[in-house]
C-alpha cells in the first residue's frame, strides 16, 4: 500500500510548539495551498490542510518559520474516528509530516533548510 503525500503551501499562522507528557515536541500547522484553477469569479481558491509535526520537525519549524512562510511537507495521511456528544461517529483526516523543507529563504543563524531529522 502507498500512503505518501507531498504538499507546498504557506503557513496560516506562526507554529506553536508544545510538548507531550513524555517530553516529545509536537506542533500542528495549517498550510494554505492555492488550487491550480480559477473559480466562477475568476479567483483562485485555497485549501487549508492541517499537518502534525513531531520532534525536530516541530522544534525547527516553530523556531525558524513565521506566518506566511512557504513550507514543503512530505508525509502521510492519517484518519481517526471518535463519537461526538450526539453519539455520531466523526472522521478526522490529518497529515503527519515525515520531513519539512523551508522554502521561503534561509533564516539568519540557521545552517540548513532541511528539517528532515528522524528520531525514534
ZIWO-V222212 format. One line per field, one symbol per residue. phi: phi as a letter, one per 40 degrees, with the letter a starting at -180 (. if undefined). Layout:
phi=???
This chain:
phi=.bbabbbbabccaccbcbbcccgccaabbbbcbcccbccccgbccbbbbcbbbbfcdccccccbbbdgccbbbbabcbbbbabcccgbcbbbbbbbccabbcbchcccgbcaccbcbcbb
